[in-house]
Amino acid sequence: MNGPAGTLTLSPMKLSLVIPVLNEVESLRELHAQIVQVASERSLDIEVIFVDDGSRDGSWKLIEQLARDDSRVSGIKFRRNFGKAAALTAGFQRATGDLILTMDADLQDDPAEIPSFLAKLDEGDGADFVNGWKMRRLDPWHKTYPSKVFNWLVSRLTGLKLHDHNCGVKLFRVAVAREIRLYGEMHRFVPVLAHAKGFRVVELGVNHRSRQHGYSKYGFRRFARGFLDLLTVTFLTDYGQRPHHMLGWVGLVCLGFGFAGLSYLAAIWLLMNVCSVWPSTPIGNRPLLAYSIASTLLGAQAIAVGLIAELIVHYNHRDSDSYSVAEETRSP
């Protein structure tokens, strides 16, 4: 919010930066220096949590060194690569701040944007989640164009209209991290999951920098996985707590078609064999009989699966971590 004489007053709350790391040894020291500079200039109370997601390039040794040199830095090391969603979850669980900010470790996300995110969240309009938007994305075409299609699909299917759902820079209140559950590759849908819980999500344009070190960790396979995950998150946000509403609807449609077909064939059989209106011909040779029976069986199965899913949702309240921690830095 704005203070006297138009000066910008940032919230005094503690900020936890959660940064997944995968073979980023060349950029970590510079990233840390940039974060420290911003925190010093703005007098921010911060902690930096690096989560090493199975790096093999010495990233963990550098994280340990940074933690020894700066008490605000801590690290978590996975035994192997478990994915970005697991890394974010581990960071969220360790975070002690009132606000959580995520960013990538490859220096394409600019720490200088942190004050803008804090100011956006502090505007007083009730926002709980600020999502970054790479307005001018410095990535090759085979990443930018599929991402535009992906973002359009996510916006249409989930009802949360954002330009860049998968931007690495996100700032949100700690309550968001406590209420959403990430697994698989659900890190792409953190804003969607927050929105589904009732949190207010806004977006903010950010400066996207060109890659200076290393290489992109994402290939063409991520687009197929992303589409499958989109179907999953759409189902979870709309029917996650009431799966029978969707499966049952599919079952009823199939049952309706099956019963209609069988009723029609039964009426034809009666007219031919009881009322003798038409010459008698075998009913079993008609394709409609096979389709009707298959549709009836499919509908019954869909309803049964929906009921089983309801039982699972009702009784399954236990969450388990989808990762394994090998080592953590110790607080000084």
C-alpha positions as CSV (number, residue, x, y, z in Angstrom):
1,M,0.0,0.0,0.0
2,N,1.0,3.6,-0.3
3,G,2.3,5.5,2.7
4,P,2.8,9.3,3.3
5,A,4.0,11.4,0.4
6,G,3.3,8.6,-2.1
7,T,6.1,6.3,-0.8
8,L,5.7,2.6,-1.1
9,T,5.3,0.7,2.2
10,L,5.7,-3.0,1.9
11,S,4.2,-5.5,4.4
12,P,6.5,-6.3,7.3
13,M,5.6,-9.9,7.2
14,K,8.3,-12.6,6.8
15,L,8.8,-13.8,3.2
16,S,9.9,-17.4,2.4
17,L,11.4,-18.0,-1.0
18,V,11.1,-21.6,-2.1
19,I,13.4,-22.4,-5.1
20,P,13.6,-25.8,-6.7
21,V,17.0,-26.7,-8.0
22,L,18.1,-29.2,-10.6
23,N,21.7,-28.9,-11.9
24,E,21.9,-25.1,-11.5
25,V,25.3,-24.9,-9.8
26,E,26.4,-22.1,-12.2
27,S,23.5,-19.8,-11.3
28,L,22.9,-20.4,-7.6
29,R,25.5,-18.0,-6.2
30,E,24.5,-15.2,-8.4
31,L,20.8,-15.8,-7.7
32,H,21.5,-15.7,-4.0
33,A,23.4,-12.4,-4.3
34,Q,20.6,-10.8,-6.2
35,I,18.0,-11.9,-3.6
36,V,20.2,-10.6,-0.8
37,Q,20.6,-7.3,-2.5
38,V,16.9,-6.8,-3.0
39,A,16.2,-7.9,0.6
40,S,18.8,-5.4,1.9
41,E,17.6,-2.5,-0.2
42,R,14.0,-3.1,0.9
43,S,14.6,-4.2,4.4
44,L,12.8,-7.5,3.9
45,D,12.7,-10.2,6.4
46,I,13.4,-13.3,4.3
47,E,14.4,-16.9,4.3
48,V,15.6,-18.8,1.2
49,I,14.9,-22.5,0.9
50,F,16.7,-24.3,-1.9
51,V,15.3,-27.7,-2.7
52,D,17.8,-29.9,-4.5
53,D,15.7,-32.2,-6.7
54,G,18.4,-34.8,-7.4
55,S,21.1,-32.6,-8.9
56,R,24.3,-34.2,-10.1
57,D,26.5,-31.2,-10.7
58,G,27.6,-30.0,-7.3
59,S,24.5,-27.9,-6.6
60,W,24.0,-29.4,-3.1
61,K,27.6,-28.6,-2.0
62,L,27.1,-25.0,-3.1
63,I,23.7,-24.8,-1.2
64,E,25.5,-26.1,1.9
65,Q,28.1,-23.4,1.5
66,L,25.5,-20.7,1.1
67,A,23.7,-21.9,4.2
68,R,26.9,-21.8,6.2
69,D,27.6,-18.2,5.0
70,D,24.0,-16.9,5.3
71,S,21.7,-17.9,8.2
72,R,18.7,-17.0,6.1
73,V,19.5,-19.8,3.7
74,S,18.5,-23.5,4.2
75,G,18.5,-26.5,1.9
76,I,16.7,-29.7,1.3
77,K,18.3,-32.5,-0.7
78,F,16.2,-35.3,-2.3
79,R,17.6,-38.8,-2.8
80,R,16.8,-38.6,-6.5
81,N,14.8,-36.5,-8.9
82,F,11.1,-36.4,-7.7
83,G,9.9,-33.5,-9.8
84,K,9.1,-29.8,-9.3
85,A,5.8,-30.5,-7.5
86,A,7.5,-32.6,-4.8
87,A,10.3,-29.9,-4.5
88,L,7.7,-27.2,-3.9
89,T,5.8,-29.3,-1.4
90,A,8.9,-29.9,0.6
91,G,9.8,-26.2,0.6
92,F,6.2,-25.3,1.6
93,Q,6.4,-27.6,4.6
94,R,9.6,-26.1,5.8
95,A,8.7,-22.5,5.2
96,T,8.1,-20.4,8.3
97,G,7.1,-17.1,6.6
98,D,3.8,-15.5,6.4
99,L,4.2,-15.2,2.6
100,I,5.7,-17.7,0.2
101,L,7.4,-16.8,-3.1
102,T,8.5,-19.3,-5.7
103,M,10.9,-18.8,-8.5
104,D,13.1,-20.9,-10.7
105,A,16.9,-21.2,-10.1
106,D,18.1,-20.6,-13.6
107,L,18.2,-16.7,-13.3
108,Q,15.4,-16.3,-15.9
109,D,13.2,-15.1,-13.1
110,D,14.3,-11.7,-11.8
111,P,14.5,-11.2,-8.0
112,A,14.2,-7.5,-8.6
113,E,10.5,-8.2,-9.2
114,I,9.9,-9.2,-5.5
115,P,9.0,-5.7,-4.2
116,S,6.4,-5.4,-7.0
117,F,4.8,-8.7,-6.0
118,L,4.7,-7.7,-2.4
119,A,3.1,-4.3,-3.3
120,K,0.5,-6.1,-5.5
121,L,-0.5,-8.4,-2.7
122,D,-0.6,-5.4,-0.3
123,E,-2.9,-3.3,-2.4
124,G,-5.9,-4.0,-0.2
125,D,-8.1,-5.5,-2.8
126,G,-8.3,-8.9,-1.1
127,A,-5.8,-10.8,-3.3
128,D,-4.3,-13.9,-1.8
129,F,-2.2,-15.0,-4.8
130,V,-0.1,-13.0,-7.3
131,N,0.8,-15.0,-10.4
132,G,3.6,-13.8,-12.7
133,W,3.0,-13.2,-16.4
134,K,6.0,-13.3,-18.7
135,M,4.7,-10.6,-21.0
136,R,7.8,-10.8,-23.2
137,R,9.1,-14.3,-23.0
138,L,12.6,-15.0,-24.1
139,D,12.3,-18.6,-25.0
140,P,12.5,-20.5,-28.3
141,W,9.3,-20.7,-30.4
142,H,8.8,-24.4,-29.6
143,K,8.2,-23.5,-26.0
144,T,6.3,-20.2,-26.4
145,Y,3.6,-21.2,-28.9
146,P,2.6,-24.5,-27.2
147,S,2.5,-22.5,-23.9
148,K,0.0,-20.1,-25.4
149,V,-2.3,-22.9,-26.4
150,F,-1.8,-24.5,-23.0
151,N,-2.7,-21.3,-21.1
152,W,-5.8,-20.8,-23.3
153,L,-7.0,-24.3,-22.6
154,V,-6.4,-24.0,-18.9
155,S,-8.2,-20.7,-18.7
156,R,-11.2,-22.1,-20.7
157,L,-11.5,-25.4,-18.8
158,T,-10.9,-24.1,-15.3
159,G,-12.5,-20.7,-15.4
160,L,-9.4,-18.9,-14.1
161,K,-8.3,-16.6,-16.9
162,L,-4.5,-16.0,-16.7
163,H,-2.0,-15.2,-19.4
164,D,0.7,-17.5,-17.9
165,H,-0.5,-20.2,-15.6
166,N,3.0,-21.8,-15.4
167,C,5.1,-18.8,-14.7
168,G,7.8,-19.7,-12.1
169,V,7.3,-16.5,-10.0
170,K,4.4,-16.7,-7.7
171,L,3.6,-15.0,-4.4
172,F,0.9,-16.1,-2.1
173,R,-0.1,-16.2,1.6
174,V,1.0,-19.2,3.6
175,A,-2.6,-20.3,3.9
176,V,-2.6,-21.2,0.2
177,A,0.4,-23.6,0.7
178,R,-1.3,-25.2,3.6
179,E,-4.5,-26.0,1.7
180,I,-3.4,-27.1,-1.7
181,R,-1.8,-30.5,-2.4
182,L,0.8,-30.9,-5.1
183,Y,1.9,-34.2,-6.6
184,G,2.9,-35.6,-10.0
185,E,3.3,-32.5,-12.1
186,M,0.6,-30.4,-10.5
187,H,3.0,-27.5,-10.1
188,R,1.7,-26.1,-13.4
189,F,-1.7,-25.6,-11.8
190,V,-0.9,-24.0,-8.4
191,P,-3.0,-20.9,-9.3
192,V,-5.9,-23.1,-10.5
193,L,-5.8,-25.2,-7.2
194,A,-5.7,-22.0,-5.2
195,H,-8.6,-20.5,-7.1
196,A,-10.6,-23.8,-6.6
197,K,-10.2,-23.4,-2.8
198,G,-11.7,-19.9,-3.0
199,F,-8.5,-17.8,-2.8
200,R,-8.4,-14.7,-5.0
201,V,-5.8,-14.9,-7.7
202,V,-4.4,-11.9,-9.7
203,E,-1.5,-11.6,-12.1
204,L,1.4,-9.2,-12.6
205,G,3.6,-8.7,-15.6
206,V,7.3,-9.7,-14.9
207,N,10.6,-9.3,-16.6
208,H,11.7,-12.5,-18.2
209,R,15.5,-12.8,-18.7
210,S,17.3,-15.0,-21.3
211,R,19.0,-18.2,-20.0
212,Q,22.6,-17.6,-19.0
213,H,23.6,-21.0,-17.8
214,G,22.7,-24.6,-18.3
215,Y,19.9,-25.9,-20.5
216,S,16.1,-26.2,-20.3
217,K,14.8,-29.1,-18.3
218,Y,11.7,-29.4,-20.3
219,G,11.2,-31.3,-23.6
220,F,8.3,-32.1,-25.9
221,R,7.1,-34.9,-23.6
222,R,5.9,-32.2,-21.1
223,F,3.2,-31.1,-23.4
224,A,1.5,-34.4,-23.5
225,R,1.9,-34.8,-19.8
226,G,0.6,-31.2,-19.3
227,F,-2.6,-32.0,-21.2
228,L,-3.2,-35.1,-19.2
229,D,-2.6,-33.2,-16.0
230,L,-5.0,-30.5,-17.2
231,L,-7.7,-33.2,-17.5
232,T,-6.8,-34.4,-14.0
233,V,-6.9,-30.9,-12.4
234,T,-10.2,-30.1,-14.2
235,F,-11.7,-33.2,-12.7
236,L,-10.2,-32.6,-9.3
237,T,-11.3,-29.0,-9.0
238,D,-14.8,-29.7,-10.3
239,Y,-15.6,-33.2,-9.0
240,G,-12.7,-34.0,-6.7
241,Q,-15.0,-34.2,-3.7
242,R,-18.0,-35.5,-5.6
243,P,-16.8,-37.9,-8.3
244,H,-20.1,-39.7,-8.5
245,H,-21.6,-36.5,-9.9
246,M,-19.5,-36.9,-13.1
247,L,-19.2,-40.7,-13.3
248,G,-22.9,-41.1,-12.3
249,W,-23.9,-38.7,-15.0
250,V,-21.9,-40.7,-17.6
251,G,-23.5,-43.9,-16.2
252,L,-27.0,-42.5,-16.5
253,V,-26.5,-41.4,-20.1
254,C,-25.2,-44.8,-21.0
255,L,-28.0,-46.6,-19.1
256,G,-30.6,-44.4,-20.8
257,F,-29.3,-45.2,-24.2
258,G,-29.1,-48.9,-23.4
259,F,-32.6,-49.1,-21.9
260,A,-34.0,-47.1,-24.8
261,G,-32.5,-49.5,-27.3
262,L,-33.6,-52.6,-25.4
263,S,-37.1,-51.2,-25.0
264,Y,-37.3,-50.5,-28.7
265,L,-36.2,-54.0,-29.6
266,A,-38.6,-55.5,-27.0
267,A,-41.5,-53.6,-28.6
268,I,-40.5,-54.8,-32.1
269,W,-40.3,-58.4,-30.8
270,L,-43.8,-58.1,-29.3
271,L,-45.3,-56.6,-32.4
272,M,-43.8,-59.4,-34.5
273,N,-44.3,-62.4,-32.3
274,V,-47.3,-61.6,-30.1
275,C,-49.4,-59.1,-32.1
276,S,-48.3,-60.5,-35.5
277,V,-48.2,-57.0,-37.0
278,W,-45.0,-57.7,-38.9
279,P,-43.3,-60.9,-40.2
280,S,-41.2,-62.4,-37.5
281,T,-37.4,-61.9,-37.9
282,P,-34.6,-62.7,-35.4
283,I,-33.8,-59.8,-33.1
284,G,-30.4,-61.1,-32.2
285,N,-29.0,-60.2,-35.6
286,R,-29.5,-56.5,-35.1
287,P,-26.5,-54.4,-34.2
288,L,-28.6,-52.3,-32.0
289,L,-29.0,-55.2,-29.6
290,A,-25.2,-55.4,-29.0
291,Y,-24.9,-51.7,-28.7
292,S,-27.7,-51.5,-26.2
293,I,-26.3,-54.3,-24.0
294,A,-22.8,-52.8,-24.1
295,S,-24.2,-49.3,-23.2
296,T,-26.2,-50.7,-20.3
297,L,-23.2,-52.6,-18.9
298,L,-21.0,-49.5,-19.3
299,G,-23.5,-47.3,-17.5
300,A,-23.8,-49.8,-14.6
301,Q,-20.0,-49.9,-14.3
302,A,-19.7,-46.1,-14.4
303,I,-22.2,-45.8,-11.6
304,A,-20.5,-48.5,-9.5
305,V,-17.1,-46.9,-10.0
306,G,-18.6,-43.5,-9.0
307,L,-19.9,-45.0,-5.8
308,I,-16.6,-46.6,-5.0
309,A,-14.8,-43.3,-5.7
310,E,-17.2,-41.6,-3.2
311,L,-16.3,-44.1,-0.6
312,I,-12.6,-43.5,-1.2
313,V,-13.0,-39.7,-1.0
314,H,-15.1,-40.1,2.2
315,Y,-12.7,-42.4,4.1
316,N,-9.3,-41.4,2.7
317,H,-8.0,-38.5,4.7
318,R,-4.3,-39.5,5.0
319,D,-1.7,-37.7,3.0
320,S,1.8,-39.1,2.4
321,D,4.8,-37.4,1.0
322,S,5.7,-38.3,-2.6
323,Y,9.4,-37.7,-2.1
324,S,12.3,-38.8,0.1
325,V,14.7,-36.4,1.8
326,A,18.3,-37.5,2.0
327,E,19.8,-34.5,3.8
328,E,19.0,-31.1,5.1
329,T,21.2,-28.1,6.1
330,R,21.3,-27.4,9.8
331,S,20.3,-24.1,11.2
332,P,23.2,-22.2,12.7
